[in-house]
Amino acid sequence: MMTLVSYDVSTTDNKGKTRLRKVSKECQNYGQRVQNSVFEIDVDYGTFLKVKDKLLKIIDPKHDSLRIYYLGNNWKHRVEHYGTKETYDPEGVLIF
Amino acid sequence: MMTLVSYDVSTTDNKGKTRLRKVSKECQNYGQRVQNSVFEIDVDYGTFLKVKDKLLKIIDPKHDSLRIYYLGNNWKHRVEHYGTKETYDPEGVLIF
């Protein structure tokens, strides 16, 4: 099941920067960075619930936001990518 | 038809900053900012093709990237939002 996770973490202080690093690391453990603050995480639903739980424990809901889009299993025809990809998709799997 | 547009625009030079402003403005003309570089654009397919065409003319594909997710019409159950919303959703329509 493909899930899209995007986040805005306030980095006006060092605590925010630490949260941003932690969110980013957690997403990278399970998914693929497609843009600066956007990840695609393709895992089963149970695993995703664990990831989501971890992320919700990291963010500060007063300052940060986390947005999740459940793209389902039939997601490939839903996505288009234009422009540079080198930073985010070393395998090129998700780019077409 | 709901469409999600996320973009990374290189802002290492002034031309990049100008592109970022243009992309952002174009997206705001048709959609709603939900995060820093993520917009939800809910228009008919024909209108979206025009928006997409405009965006592709703004970005520099060597330095920027644009990613589009077609969420379809039955998109509301696909989205979850956590944390702060004040910057991005003044009407609160898309937050639940």
N, CA and C atoms of all chains as a GROMACS GRO file, in nm:
protein
  576
    1MET      N    1   0.084  -0.120   0.000
    1MET     CA    2   0.000   0.000   0.000
    1MET      C    3   0.088   0.124   0.000
    2MET      N    4   0.068   0.206  -0.102
    2MET     CA    5   0.154   0.325  -0.114
    2MET      C    6   0.095   0.441  -0.034
    3THR      N    7   0.181   0.502   0.043
    3THR     CA    8   0.138   0.616   0.123
    3THR      C    9   0.232   0.732   0.096
    4LEU      N   10   0.175   0.850   0.085
    4LEU     CA   11   0.254   0.969   0.066
    4LEU      C   12   0.256   1.046   0.198
    5VAL      N   13   0.375   1.079   0.242
    5VAL     CA   14   0.387   1.154   0.368
    5VAL      C   15   0.458   1.286   0.338
    6SER      N   16   0.393   1.395   0.372
    6SER     CA   17   0.460   1.524   0.357
    6SER      C   18   0.456   1.594   0.491
    7TYR      N   19   0.560   1.668   0.521
    7TYR     CA   20   0.563   1.733   0.652
    7TYR      C   21   0.628   1.870   0.644
    8ASP      N   22   0.579   1.955   0.731
    8ASP     CA   23   0.642   2.085   0.756
    8ASP      C   24   0.680   2.086   0.903
    9VAL      N   25   0.808   2.096   0.928
    9VAL     CA   26   0.852   2.102   1.067
    9VAL      C   27   0.915   2.239   1.089
   10SER      N   28   0.869   2.307   1.191
   10SER     CA   29   0.923   2.439   1.222
   10SER      C   30   1.069   2.426   1.265
   11THR      N   31   1.157   2.498   1.196
   11THR     CA   32   1.300   2.487   1.230
   11THR      C   33   1.353   2.620   1.280
   12THR      N   34   1.267   2.695   1.347
   12THR     CA   35   1.312   2.824   1.400
   12THR      C   36   1.401   2.807   1.522
   13ASP      N   37   1.398   2.690   1.583
   13ASP     CA   38   1.491   2.666   1.695
   13ASP      C   39   1.557   2.529   1.677
   14ASN      N   40   1.655   2.501   1.763
   14ASN     CA   41   1.730   2.376   1.750
   14ASN      C   42   1.643   2.253   1.775
   15LYS      N   43   1.546   2.266   1.863
   15LYS     CA   44   1.455   2.153   1.888
   15LYS      C   45   1.381   2.116   1.760
   16GLY      N   46   1.340   2.219   1.686
   16GLY     CA   47   1.271   2.196   1.559
   16GLY      C   48   1.361   2.125   1.459
   17LYS      N   49   1.486   2.169   1.454
   17LYS     CA   50   1.581   2.105   1.361
   17LYS      C   51   1.601   1.957   1.397
   18THR      N   52   1.606   1.929   1.528
   18THR     CA   53   1.619   1.790   1.572
   18THR      C   54   1.496   1.709   1.529
   19ARG      N   55   1.377   1.769   1.547
   19ARG     CA   56   1.254   1.698   1.505
   19ARG      C   57   1.256   1.670   1.356
   20LEU      N   58   1.299   1.770   1.278
   20LEU     CA   59   1.304   1.755   1.133
   20LEU      C   60   1.395   1.638   1.094
   21ARG      N   61   1.512   1.632   1.156
   21ARG     CA   62   1.605   1.522   1.128
   21ARG      C   63   1.544   1.387   1.162
   22LYS      N   64   1.473   1.382   1.276
   22LYS     CA   65   1.414   1.255   1.320
   22LYS      C   66   1.300   1.211   1.226
   23VAL      N   67   1.216   1.306   1.187
   23VAL     CA   68   1.106   1.273   1.094
   23VAL      C   69   1.164   1.221   0.963
   24SER      N   70   1.263   1.296   0.913
   24SER     CA   71   1.326   1.259   0.787
   24SER      C   72   1.388   1.120   0.794
   25LYS      N   73   1.459   1.093   0.904
   25LYS     CA   74   1.526   0.962   0.920
   25LYS      C   75   1.423   0.849   0.925
   26GLU      N   76   1.317   0.873   1.000
   26GLU     CA   77   1.214   0.769   1.014
   26GLU      C   78   1.150   0.739   0.879
   27CYS      N   79   1.120   0.844   0.803
   27CYS     CA   80   1.061   0.823   0.670
   27CYS      C   81   1.158   0.750   0.578
   28GLN      N   82   1.283   0.786   0.586
   28GLN     CA   83   1.383   0.721   0.499
   28GLN      C   84   1.403   0.574   0.535
   29ASN      N   85   1.379   0.540   0.662
   29ASN     CA   86   1.390   0.400   0.703
   29ASN      C   87   1.288   0.312   0.632
   30TYR      N   88   1.175   0.370   0.598
   30TYR     CA   89   1.066   0.290   0.542
   30TYR      C   90   1.031   0.326   0.399
   31GLY      N   91   1.074   0.444   0.355
   31GLY     CA   92   1.029   0.488   0.224
   31GLY      C   93   1.136   0.556   0.143
   32GLN      N   94   1.091   0.626   0.044
   32GLN     CA   95   1.179   0.689  -0.052
   32GLN      C   96   1.148   0.838  -0.059
   33ARG      N   97   1.252   0.916  -0.045
   33ARG     CA   98   1.233   1.061  -0.055
   33ARG      C   99   1.209   1.096  -0.201
   34VAL      N  100   1.100   1.166  -0.228
   34VAL     CA  101   1.074   1.207  -0.366
   34VAL      C  102   1.090   1.357  -0.384
   35GLN      N  103   1.073   1.430  -0.275
   35GLN     CA  104   1.107   1.572  -0.276
   35GLN      C  105   1.154   1.609  -0.137
   36ASN      N  106   1.185   1.735  -0.121
   36ASN     CA  107   1.251   1.778   0.001
   36ASN      C  108   1.180   1.733   0.128
   37SER      N  109   1.050   1.752   0.132
   37SER     CA  110   0.976   1.712   0.252
   37SER      C  111   0.861   1.619   0.217
   38VAL      N  112   0.881   1.541   0.111
   38VAL     CA  113   0.778   1.447   0.066
   38VAL      C  114   0.839   1.308   0.049
   39PHE      N  115   0.774   1.211   0.112
   39PHE     CA  116   0.820   1.073   0.104
   39PHE      C  117   0.709   0.982   0.054
   40GLU      N  118   0.750   0.880  -0.021
   40GLU     CA  119   0.657   0.774  -0.057
   40GLU      C  120   0.695   0.650   0.024
   41ILE      N  121   0.599   0.600   0.096
   41ILE     CA  122   0.626   0.483   0.181
   41ILE      C  123   0.535   0.370   0.137
   42ASP      N  124   0.596   0.264   0.085
   42ASP     CA  125   0.520   0.154   0.029
   42ASP      C  126   0.536   0.031   0.118
   43VAL      N  127   0.453   0.024   0.218
   43VAL     CA  128   0.459  -0.090   0.312
   43VAL      C  129   0.317  -0.138   0.338
   44ASP      N  130   0.305  -0.252   0.407
   44ASP     CA  131   0.170  -0.297   0.440
   44ASP      C  132   0.108  -0.205   0.546
   45TYR      N  133  -0.022  -0.213   0.558
   45TYR     CA  134  -0.096  -0.119   0.642
   45TYR      C  135  -0.050  -0.124   0.788
   46GLY      N  136  -0.027  -0.244   0.838
   46GLY     CA  137   0.017  -0.259   0.978
   46GLY      C  138   0.150  -0.189   1.002
   47THR      N  139   0.243  -0.208   0.910
   47THR     CA  140   0.374  -0.141   0.922
   47THR      C  141   0.356   0.009   0.915
   48PHE      N  142   0.269   0.053   0.824
   48PHE     CA  143   0.252   0.199   0.812
   48PHE      C  144   0.195   0.259   0.940
   49LEU      N  145   0.104   0.186   1.006
   49LEU     CA  146   0.049   0.238   1.131
   49LEU      C  147   0.160   0.258   1.235
   50LYS      N  148   0.258   0.168   1.234
   50LYS     CA  149   0.372   0.184   1.326
   50LYS      C  150   0.454   0.308   1.291
   51VAL      N  151   0.479   0.324   1.161
   51VAL     CA  152   0.556   0.441   1.116
   51VAL      C  153   0.483   0.569   1.155
   52LYS      N  154   0.354   0.571   1.126
   52LYS     CA  155   0.272   0.689   1.158
   52LYS      C  156   0.276   0.718   1.308
   53ASP      N  157   0.266   0.615   1.388
   53ASP     CA  158   0.272   0.631   1.534
   53ASP      C  159   0.405   0.693   1.576
   54LYS      N  160   0.514   0.644   1.515
   54LYS     CA  161   0.647   0.699   1.548
   54LYS      C  162   0.653   0.848   1.510
   55LEU      N  163   0.603   0.879   1.388
   55LEU     CA  164   0.610   1.018   1.340
   55LEU      C  165   0.528   1.110   1.430
   56LEU      N  166   0.413   1.063   1.471
   56LEU     CA  167   0.326   1.148   1.554
   56LEU      C  168   0.388   1.174   1.692
   57LYS      N  169   0.475   1.080   1.734
   57LYS     CA  170   0.544   1.102   1.862
   57LYS      C  171   0.660   1.200   1.848
   58ILE      N  172   0.710   1.214   1.726
   58ILE     CA  173   0.825   1.303   1.703
   58ILE      C  174   0.780   1.448   1.686
   59ILE      N  175   0.676   1.469   1.606
   59ILE     CA  176   0.639   1.608   1.573
   59ILE      C  177   0.578   1.680   1.693
   60ASP      N  178   0.589   1.811   1.690
   60ASP     CA  179   0.524   1.896   1.789
   60ASP      C  180   0.400   1.955   1.719
   61PRO      N  181   0.282   1.905   1.753
   61PRO     CA  182   0.162   1.944   1.678
   61PRO      C  183   0.130   2.094   1.686
   62LYS      N  184   0.191   2.162   1.782
   62LYS     CA  185   0.168   2.307   1.790
   62LYS      C  186   0.246   2.382   1.683
   63HIS      N  187   0.356   2.322   1.636
   63HIS     CA  188   0.443   2.393   1.542
   63HIS      C  189   0.460   2.323   1.408
   64ASP      N  190   0.443   2.193   1.406
   64ASP     CA  191   0.471   2.116   1.284
   64ASP      C  192   0.341   2.061   1.227
   65SER      N  193   0.348   2.017   1.103
   65SER     CA  194   0.233   1.946   1.048
   65SER      C  195   0.276   1.827   0.966
   66LEU      N  196   0.190   1.727   0.966
   66LEU     CA  197   0.217   1.602   0.896
   66LEU      C  198   0.091   1.570   0.816
   67ARG      N  199   0.111   1.539   0.689
   67ARG     CA  200  -0.004   1.513   0.604
   67ARG      C  201   0.018   1.379   0.535
   68ILE      N  202  -0.084   1.296   0.538
   68ILE     CA  203  -0.071   1.160   0.485
   68ILE      C  204  -0.176   1.138   0.377
   69TYR      N  205  -0.132   1.086   0.263
   69TYR     CA  206  -0.223   1.052   0.154
   69TYR      C  207  -0.212   0.902   0.129
   70TYR      N  208  -0.322   0.833   0.142
   70TYR     CA  209  -0.324   0.690   0.115
   70TYR      C  210  -0.351   0.670  -0.033
   71LEU      N  211  -0.250   0.631  -0.106
   71LEU     CA  212  -0.265   0.617  -0.252
   71LEU      C  213  -0.312   0.477  -0.292
   72GLY      N  214  -0.313   0.384  -0.196
   72GLY     CA  215  -0.361   0.248  -0.225
   72GLY      C  216  -0.259   0.165  -0.299
   73ASN      N  217  -0.304   0.054  -0.354
   73ASN     CA  218  -0.213  -0.036  -0.425
   73ASN      C  219  -0.202   0.000  -0.572
   74ASN      N  220  -0.308   0.054  -0.626
   74ASN     CA  221  -0.311   0.085  -0.769
   74ASN      C  222  -0.269   0.231  -0.790
   75TRP      N  223  -0.149   0.264  -0.744
   75TRP     CA  224  -0.109   0.404  -0.733
   75TRP      C  225  -0.024   0.452  -0.850
   76LYS      N  226   0.035   0.360  -0.926
   76LYS     CA  227   0.136   0.403  -1.024
   76LYS      C  228   0.082   0.498  -1.131
   77HIS      N  229  -0.043   0.476  -1.170
   77HIS     CA  230  -0.098   0.563  -1.274
   77HIS      C  231  -0.140   0.698  -1.216
   78ARG      N  232  -0.130   0.711  -1.085
   78ARG     CA  233  -0.171   0.837  -1.022
   78ARG      C  234  -0.058   0.939  -1.013
   79VAL      N  235   0.064   0.899  -1.046
   79VAL     CA  236   0.179   0.984  -1.019
   79VAL      C  237   0.250   1.026  -1.148
   80GLU      N  238   0.285   1.153  -1.154
   80GLU     CA  239   0.370   1.203  -1.264
   80GLU      C  240   0.483   1.284  -1.204
   81HIS      N  241   0.599   1.270  -1.263
   81HIS     CA  242   0.715   1.345  -1.214
   81HIS      C  243   0.779   1.419  -1.330
   82TYR      N  244   0.815   1.545  -1.305
   82TYR     CA  245   0.883   1.626  -1.408
   82TYR      C  246   1.006   1.690  -1.347
   83GLY      N  247   1.106   1.703  -1.428
   83GLY     CA  248   1.226   1.774  -1.383
   83GLY      C  249   1.326   1.685  -1.316
   84THR      N  250   1.411   1.748  -1.239
   84THR     CA  251   1.525   1.677  -1.182
   84THR      C  252   1.483   1.566  -1.088
   85LYS      N  253   1.562   1.464  -1.083
   85LYS     CA  254   1.532   1.354  -0.994
   85LYS      C  255   1.654   1.308  -0.918
   86GLU      N  256   1.770   1.356  -0.952
   86GLU     CA  257   1.892   1.292  -0.904
   86GLU      C  258   1.904   1.284  -0.752
   87THR      N  259   1.851   1.385  -0.683
   87THR     CA  260   1.866   1.383  -0.538
   87THR      C  261   1.779   1.278  -0.473
   88TYR      N  262   1.664   1.254  -0.535
   88TYR     CA  263   1.561   1.183  -0.461
   88TYR      C  264   1.534   1.042  -0.506
   89ASP      N  265   1.580   1.006  -0.621
   89ASP     CA  266   1.543   0.874  -0.670
   89ASP      C  267   1.661   0.803  -0.736
   90PRO      N  268   1.756   0.758  -0.654
   90PRO     CA  269   1.877   0.697  -0.710
   90PRO      C  270   1.849   0.577  -0.798
   91GLU      N  271   1.745   0.500  -0.765
   91GLU     CA  272   1.715   0.383  -0.847
   91GLU      C  273   1.627   0.416  -0.967
   92GLY      N  274   1.563   0.529  -0.961
   92GLY     CA  275   1.476   0.569  -1.072
   92GLY      C  276   1.349   0.486  -1.083
   93VAL      N  277   1.317   0.414  -0.977
   93VAL     CA  278   1.203   0.323  -0.985
   93VAL      C  279   1.071   0.398  -0.997
   94LEU      N  280   1.062   0.508  -0.925
   94LEU     CA  281   0.932   0.576  -0.920
   94LEU      C  282   0.918   0.686  -1.024
   95ILE      N  283   1.020   0.703  -1.106
   95ILE     CA  284   1.016   0.810  -1.205
   95ILE      C  285   0.978   0.753  -1.340
   96PHE      N  286   0.883   0.817  -1.404
   96PHE     CA  287   0.849   0.770  -1.539
   96PHE      C  288   0.806   0.886  -1.624
   97MET      N  289  -1.195   1.696  -0.964
   97MET     CA  290  -1.084   1.601  -0.953
   97MET      C  291  -0.975   1.663  -0.868
   98MET      N  292  -0.942   1.593  -0.760
   98MET     CA  293  -0.839   1.649  -0.672
   98MET      C  294  -0.699   1.607  -0.718
   99THR      N  295  -0.612   1.704  -0.723
   99THR     CA  296  -0.475   1.679  -0.763
   99THR      C  297  -0.382   1.736  -0.658
  100LEU      N  298  -0.279   1.662  -0.629
  100LEU     CA  299  -0.178   1.709  -0.535
  100LEU      C  300  -0.054   1.748  -0.614
  101VAL      N  301  -0.007   1.868  -0.590
  101VAL     CA  302   0.113   1.914  -0.661
  101VAL      C  303   0.220   1.948  -0.558
  102SER      N  304   0.333   1.883  -0.569
  102SER     CA  305   0.444   1.919  -0.481
  102SER      C  306   0.564   1.956  -0.567
  103TYR      N  307   0.642   2.050  -0.520
  103TYR     CA  308   0.754   2.092  -0.602
  103TYR      C  309   0.876   2.127  -0.519
  104ASP      N  310   0.989   2.101  -0.577
  104ASP     CA  311   1.116   2.148  -0.523
  104ASP      C  312   1.177   2.237  -0.629
  105VAL      N  313   1.196   2.362  -0.596
  105VAL     CA  314   1.258   2.454  -0.689
  105VAL      C  315   1.390   2.500  -0.629
  106SER      N  316   1.494   2.486  -0.707
  106SER     CA  317   1.626   2.526  -0.661
  106SER      C  318   1.629   2.678  -0.640
  107THR      N  319   1.664   2.722  -0.520
  107THR     CA  320   1.666   2.866  -0.493
  107THR      C  321   1.808   2.914  -0.463
  108THR      N  322   1.904   2.848  -0.525
  108THR     CA  323   2.043   2.889  -0.500
  108THR      C  324   2.077   3.020  -0.571
  109ASP      N  325   1.994   3.058  -0.669
  109ASP     CA  326   2.018   3.189  -0.732
  109ASP      C  327   1.885   3.265  -0.743
  110ASN      N  328   1.892   3.390  -0.785
  110ASN     CA  329   1.772   3.473  -0.792
  110ASN      C  330   1.672   3.423  -0.895
  111LYS      N  331   1.722   3.366  -1.004
  111LYS     CA  332   1.630   3.310  -1.104
  111LYS      C  333   1.545   3.200  -1.041
  112GLY      N  334   1.609   3.118  -0.958
  112GLY     CA  335   1.537   3.010  -0.889
  112GLY      C  336   1.431   3.066  -0.796
  113LYS      N  337   1.466   3.171  -0.725
  113LYS     CA  338   1.368   3.232  -0.633
  113LYS      C  339   1.248   3.287  -0.709
  114THR      N  340   1.276   3.345  -0.828
  114THR     CA  341   1.167   3.395  -0.911
  114THR      C  342   1.078   3.279  -0.957
  115ARG      N  343   1.141   3.169  -0.999
  115ARG     CA  344   1.062   3.052  -1.040
  115ARG      C  345   0.975   3.002  -0.925
  116LEU      N  346   1.033   2.995  -0.806
  116LEU     CA  347   0.959   2.947  -0.689
  116LEU      C  348   0.835   3.033  -0.664
  117ARG      N  349   0.854   3.165  -0.672
  117ARG     CA  350   0.741   3.255  -0.650
  117ARG      C  351   0.633   3.234  -0.756
  118LYS      N  352   0.677   3.215  -0.880
  118LYS     CA  353   0.580   3.196  -0.989
  118LYS      C  354   0.502   3.065  -0.974
  119VAL      N  355   0.575   2.958  -0.942
  119VAL     CA  356   0.508   2.827  -0.922
  119VAL      C  357   0.406   2.839  -0.809
  120SER      N  358   0.451   2.899  -0.699
  120SER     CA  359   0.366   2.914  -0.582
  120SER      C  360   0.241   2.996  -0.615
  121LYS      N  361   0.261   3.105  -0.687
  121LYS     CA  362   0.148   3.192  -0.722
  121LYS      C  363   0.048   3.118  -0.812
  122GLU      N  364   0.102   3.047  -0.910
  122GLU     CA  365   0.016   2.974  -1.003
  122GLU      C  366  -0.067   2.869  -0.928
  123CYS      N  367  -0.002   2.798  -0.838
  123CYS     CA  368  -0.075   2.696  -0.761
  123CYS      C  369  -0.181   2.760  -0.672
  124GLN      N  370  -0.147   2.873  -0.614
  124GLN     CA  371  -0.243   2.940  -0.525
  124GLN      C  372  -0.363   2.997  -0.603
  125ASN      N  373  -0.342   3.027  -0.730
  125ASN     CA  374  -0.452   3.075  -0.813
  125ASN      C  375  -0.560   2.969  -0.830
  126TYR      N  376  -0.519   2.843  -0.825
  126TYR     CA  377  -0.613   2.735  -0.854
  126TYR      C  378  -0.638   2.642  -0.736
  127GLY      N  379  -0.551   2.647  -0.638
  127GLY     CA  380  -0.563   2.549  -0.530
  127GLY      C  381  -0.537   2.605  -0.394
  128GLN      N  382  -0.514   2.515  -0.303
  128GLN     CA  383  -0.498   2.550  -0.164
  128GLN      C  384  -0.365   2.496  -0.114
  129ARG      N  385  -0.290   2.584  -0.054
  129ARG     CA  386  -0.161   2.540   0.001
  129ARG      C  387  -0.188   2.457   0.126
  130VAL      N  388  -0.134   2.336   0.130
  130VAL     CA  389  -0.152   2.254   0.250
  130VAL      C  390  -0.022   2.237   0.327
  131GLN      N  391   0.088   2.253   0.260
  131GLN     CA  392   0.217   2.260   0.328
  131GLN      C  393   0.307   2.350   0.246
  132ASN      N  394   0.428   2.365   0.295
  132ASN     CA  395   0.516   2.466   0.237
  132ASN      C  396   0.528   2.456   0.085
  133SER      N  397   0.550   2.337   0.034
  133SER     CA  398   0.564   2.321  -0.111
  133SER      C  399   0.466   2.218  -0.164
  134VAL      N  400   0.352   2.206  -0.098
  134VAL     CA  401   0.250   2.110  -0.138
  134VAL      C  402   0.115   2.182  -0.152
  135PHE      N  403   0.053   2.161  -0.267
  135PHE     CA  404  -0.077   2.223  -0.295
  135PHE      C  405  -0.178   2.116  -0.333
  136GLU      N  406  -0.302   2.141  -0.294
  136GLU     CA  407  -0.412   2.058  -0.342
  136GLU      C  408  -0.493   2.144  -0.439
  137ILE      N  409  -0.508   2.092  -0.559
  137ILE     CA  410  -0.578   2.166  -0.664
  137ILE      C  411  -0.700   2.084  -0.707
  138ASP      N  412  -0.818   2.136  -0.678
  138ASP     CA  413  -0.941   2.062  -0.705
  138ASP      C  414  -1.017   2.130  -0.819
  139VAL      N  415  -0.982   2.095  -0.939
  139VAL     CA  416  -1.045   2.154  -1.058
  139VAL      C  417  -1.077   2.041  -1.157
  140ASP      N  418  -1.150   2.073  -1.261
  140ASP     CA  419  -1.177   1.970  -1.361
  140ASP      C  420  -1.049   1.940  -1.440
  141TYR      N  421  -1.051   1.828  -1.507
  141TYR     CA  422  -0.928   1.778  -1.571
  141TYR      C  423  -0.873   1.876  -1.674
  142GLY      N  424  -0.963   1.937  -1.753
  142GLY     CA  425  -0.920   2.032  -1.856
  142GLY      C  426  -0.847   2.152  -1.795
  143THR      N  427  -0.904   2.204  -1.687
  143THR     CA  428  -0.840   2.316  -1.619
  143THR      C  429  -0.705   2.273  -1.562
  144PHE      N  430  -0.702   2.152  -1.505
  144PHE     CA  431  -0.575   2.109  -1.448
  144PHE      C  432  -0.466   2.097  -1.555
  145LEU      N  433  -0.505   2.051  -1.674
  145LEU     CA  434  -0.404   2.041  -1.781
  145LEU      C  435  -0.345   2.178  -1.814
  146LYS      N  436  -0.429   2.281  -1.807
  146LYS     CA  437  -0.378   2.416  -1.831
  146LYS      C  438  -0.281   2.459  -1.719
  147VAL      N  439  -0.320   2.429  -1.595
  147VAL     CA  440  -0.233   2.463  -1.482
  147VAL      C  441  -0.098   2.392  -1.496
  148LYS      N  442  -0.107   2.264  -1.526
  148LYS     CA  443   0.014   2.183  -1.541
  148LYS      C  444   0.104   2.239  -1.652
  149ASP      N  445   0.041   2.277  -1.761
  149ASP     CA  446   0.115   2.335  -1.873
  149ASP      C  447   0.187   2.463  -1.829
  150LYS      N  448   0.118   2.546  -1.754
  150LYS     CA  449   0.180   2.670  -1.705
  150LYS      C  450   0.297   2.638  -1.613
  151LEU      N  451   0.277   2.543  -1.524
  151LEU     CA  452   0.383   2.509  -1.428
  151LEU      C  453   0.507   2.454  -1.499
  152LEU      N  454   0.481   2.372  -1.600
  152LEU     CA  455   0.595   2.312  -1.672
  152LEU      C  456   0.673   2.416  -1.751
  153LYS      N  457   0.605   2.525  -1.785
  153LYS     CA  458   0.676   2.632  -1.854
  153LYS      C  459   0.757   2.718  -1.757
  154ILE      N  460   0.718   2.716  -1.630
  154ILE     CA  461   0.790   2.797  -1.531
  154ILE      C  462   0.917   2.727  -1.481
  155ILE      N  463   0.904   2.598  -1.450
  155ILE     CA  464   1.017   2.530  -1.384
  155ILE      C  465   1.134   2.508  -1.481
  156ASP      N  466   1.250   2.498  -1.422
  156ASP     CA  467   1.369   2.461  -1.498
  156ASP      C  468   1.396   2.313  -1.470
  157PRO      N  469   1.367   2.225  -1.567
  157PRO     CA  470   1.374   2.082  -1.539
  157PRO      C  471   1.514   2.032  -1.501
  158LYS      N  472   1.614   2.114  -1.529
  158LYS     CA  473   1.749   2.073  -1.490
  158LYS      C  474   1.772   2.092  -1.340
  159HIS      N  475   1.698   2.184  -1.281
  159HIS     CA  476   1.723   2.217  -1.140
  159HIS      C  477   1.604   2.195  -1.048
  160ASP      N  478   1.484   2.197  -1.104
  160ASP     CA  479   1.364   2.189  -1.020
  160ASP      C  480   1.292   2.056  -1.046
  161SER      N  481   1.201   2.023  -0.959
  161SER     CA  482   1.116   1.908  -0.988
  161SER      C  483   0.973   1.937  -0.947
  162LEU      N  484   0.883   1.873  -1.018
  162LEU     CA  485   0.740   1.890  -0.998
  162LEU      C  486   0.680   1.750  -0.995
  163ARG      N  487   0.599   1.726  -0.893
  163ARG     CA  488   0.540   1.593  -0.881
  163ARG      C  489   0.389   1.608  -0.866
  164ILE      N  490   0.317   1.529  -0.941
  164ILE     CA  491   0.171   1.541  -0.944
  164ILE      C  492   0.109   1.408  -0.906
  165TYR      N  493   0.015   1.413  -0.814
  165TYR     CA  494  -0.059   1.294  -0.774
  165TYR      C  495  -0.207   1.318  -0.805
  166TYR      N  496  -0.262   1.233  -0.888
  166TYR     CA  497  -0.404   1.243  -0.919
  166TYR      C  498  -0.482   1.164  -0.815
  167LEU      N  499  -0.550   1.235  -0.727
  167LEU     CA  500  -0.622   1.169  -0.618
  167LEU      C  501  -0.765   1.134  -0.657
  168GLY      N  502  -0.810   1.184  -0.772
  168GLY     CA  503  -0.944   1.150  -0.818
  168GLY      C  504  -1.052   1.228  -0.746
  169ASN      N  505  -1.176   1.182  -0.762
  169ASN     CA  506  -1.289   1.252  -0.700
  169ASN      C  507  -1.318   1.201  -0.559
  170ASN      N  508  -1.289   1.076  -0.537
  170ASN     CA  509  -1.318   1.015  -0.408
  170ASN      C  510  -1.195   1.022  -0.319
  171TRP      N  511  -1.147   1.143  -0.295
  171TRP     CA  512  -1.015   1.161  -0.233
  171TRP      C  513  -1.021   1.189  -0.083
  172LYS      N  514  -1.136   1.226  -0.032
  172LYS     CA  515  -1.140   1.275   0.106
  172LYS      C  516  -1.097   1.170   0.208
  173HIS      N  517  -1.133   1.045   0.181
  173HIS     CA  518  -1.095   0.942   0.278
  173HIS      C  519  -0.947   0.903   0.264
  174ARG      N  520  -0.881   0.960   0.165
  174ARG     CA  521  -0.740   0.926   0.144
  174ARG      C  522  -0.644   1.017   0.221
  175VAL      N  523  -0.698   1.122   0.281
  175VAL     CA  524  -0.610   1.224   0.339
  175VAL      C  525  -0.624   1.233   0.491
  176GLU      N  526  -0.512   1.243   0.559
  176GLU     CA  527  -0.513   1.270   0.704
  176GLU      C  528  -0.417   1.384   0.731
  177HIS      N  529  -0.455   1.469   0.823
  177HIS     CA  530  -0.369   1.582   0.858
  177HIS      C  531  -0.350   1.585   1.009
  178TYR      N  532  -0.226   1.607   1.052
  178TYR     CA  533  -0.196   1.617   1.194
  178TYR      C  534  -0.114   1.743   1.219
  179GLY      N  535  -0.137   1.801   1.333
  179GLY     CA  536  -0.055   1.915   1.373
  179GLY      C  537  -0.110   2.046   1.325
  180THR      N  538  -0.022   2.144   1.319
  180THR     CA  539  -0.064   2.281   1.291
  180THR      C  540  -0.126   2.296   1.154
  181LYS      N  541  -0.217   2.386   1.144
  181LYS     CA  542  -0.281   2.408   1.015
  181LYS      C  543  -0.295   2.556   0.984
  182GLU      N  544  -0.264   2.641   1.081
  182GLU     CA  545  -0.304   2.781   1.067
  182GLU      C  546  -0.248   2.850   0.943
  183THR      N  547  -0.126   2.813   0.903
  183THR     CA  548  -0.068   2.881   0.788
  183THR      C  549  -0.136   2.843   0.658
  184TYR      N  550  -0.185   2.720   0.652
  184TYR     CA  551  -0.216   2.665   0.521
  184TYR      C  552  -0.362   2.644   0.492
  185ASP      N  553  -0.444   2.648   0.594
  185ASP     CA  554  -0.583   2.615   0.568
  185ASP      C  555  -0.676   2.710   0.643
  186PRO      N  556  -0.686   2.833   0.596
  186PRO     CA  557  -0.766   2.932   0.668
  186PRO      C  558  -0.912   2.894   0.682
  187GLU      N  559  -0.967   2.823   0.584
  187GLU     CA  560  -1.108   2.784   0.594
  187GLU      C  561  -1.128   2.654   0.671
  188GLY      N  562  -1.020   2.580   0.688
  188GLY     CA  563  -1.031   2.453   0.760
  188GLY      C  564  -1.108   2.346   0.685
  189VAL      N  565  -1.129   2.367   0.556
  189VAL     CA  566  -1.213   2.277   0.480
  189VAL      C  567  -1.149   2.139   0.464
  190LEU      N  568  -1.020   2.140   0.443
  190LEU     CA  569  -0.954   2.013   0.412
  190LEU      C  570  -0.898   1.943   0.536
  191ILE      N  571  -0.919   2.000   0.650
  191ILE     CA  572  -0.865   1.940   0.773
  191ILE      C  573  -0.974   1.862   0.844
  192PHE      N  574  -0.943   1.740   0.886
  192PHE     CA  575  -1.044   1.666   0.962
  192PHE      C  576  -0.975   1.576   1.062
   0.00000   0.00000   0.00000
